[in-house]
Amino acid sequence: MTSGAGSALYARIRRKLKQEILTGVYAEGEYLPSAGELGKRYGANKNTVLRALRMLRAEGLIDFGRGRGTVVMHSAGKADLAEIAEQLRHVVNRADASGISRAAVVAAVQRIPPVPATRTPMGGPAGPIRRGTAAHGSYGPRGRGAA
């Protein structure tokens, strides 16, 4: 992860994970990768990642405990058009600054497949959603090696 001016690494990790949770990259009931895997992803040690995770837990976005894994408690909810328009404004501004035409941005949006609405909510018959396999850093609710 690249360093930002005046921003501690744990704060940048928190911000990135929060963005991923709130935009639906990780849905409610899904498990995040382990702190070790997140550390590798962001070039941080486990304690730095855990500091970011504790902040997200304090915000009510995730829950975790020793040996239980980190589960998303609150993820992307319904957004109104004003919220979507604000996010699009940031995308368009970045594209403008990068010399990418608005037509290219619209075309890119149109190529994005719709998100299927087949997720099982936490506590449903299938239980929490698990993302990936052990090869992707997800070890289930009890940590490494648990089934």
N, C-alpha and C positions, 0 to 999 in steps of 0.2 A: 504494500500500500504506500502510495507516495505521501510525503510529509506535507502538511498544510501549514501555512503561516499562523503561529500562535495557537495551534490546536494540538492537544495531547493525543497520543495514539489511541488510548482507551476511549476518548471522546469521539474520535473519528470512526472507530469500530462501532461504537454505540449508535452513532448517526447513520452509518451504512446499514446496520442490521435493522434499525428502526424503520428506515426507508423501505427495506425489503419486506418487512412484516406488514407495514401499512399499505404497500402497493400490491400485496397478495402473492409475492414470491414465495413466502411461507404462509400457509393458510392456518386458520385456527385449528388446533389439535395436532398440527404437524410438529415433529421434532427437528430442532436445529442440529447441525453437525456438532460433534463434540468440541469442547474448548480447545483441545489439542489440534483438531482439524481446522478450526477457525484461526488458531494461532498461526498455522502454516499458511493459510490463505492470506492473512493480513500481515505476516512478517512480525508477529508479536509473540511474547511468551504467554504461557497459560494464565499467569496471574493478571496480566494486562487484559486479556480476554474476559476473565472472570469479573474484573472490575466493571467492564462495559456491560456484562450480563446482569450484574447486581443492579446497575442503574436501570436497565430495562425491566427487571423484576419489580423494582420500586415504582415504576410507572404503570405496572399492571399488564404489560404486554406479554411477558413470559413468566414461567415458573420453572424452577429447577431445584434439585437437591442432590446431595452426594449419591451417586449410583443410580439416579432416576432419569437422567437425561434432561434436556431443556425443551419444554413444550410451549408452543405459542398459545397464549390465552386469548388474545384479541388480535384480529388481523383486519384486512381491508373490509370495510363495510360499504354500504351503499353510499355513493357520492352523488351530489347534485351537479347540474350542468355548470354552475359557477366554479365549483372546485376543479372539475375537469378542464374548464377553460383556462383557469389559472395555471394548471400544470402544462397545458399545451402552449401557453404564452412563453413559459420558460424554455420549452423544447424549440419553439419557433425562433426565439431570440438567440439561442445557441446555434441553431442552423444558420440563421442570418449572419452571425459573427464568423461562422466557419465557411461561408460561401456556398452553402447548400440551398438550393431553390426550395421555395415553399411547395411547389408541385412535387418535388422529390420527397418531401416530408409527408405530404398527403398520400402519395403512392406507397410509401413505406408503411404508413398506418393501415392502409387498405390491405396490405399483404399479411398483416398480423392475424393469425387465426383466433377465433373467439375462444374464450376460456370455457371449458365444459363445466356444467353445473352438476357434477356427479360426486362431489366431495361429501363424505360422511361427517357430520358435525361431531365434535368431541362429546363423548358420553353416549353416542348412538350405538347401535348393535355391533358395529365393527370396531368400536373404540377409537382412540386417537389415530390420526393419519401418520404413518411413518414415511419419511422421504428417503428414498434410495436404499442402499444395502450397506453392509459393512465396508465394502470397497469405496463407498462414498462418505464414510465417516458417521453413519447412523448405526447405533448399536442397540436400539430399542430402549425401553424404559429403565433398564437396570444397568446400563453401561456396557463396557466391552464384554463380548462373549455371551451376553444374555440373549435368549431367544424370544 
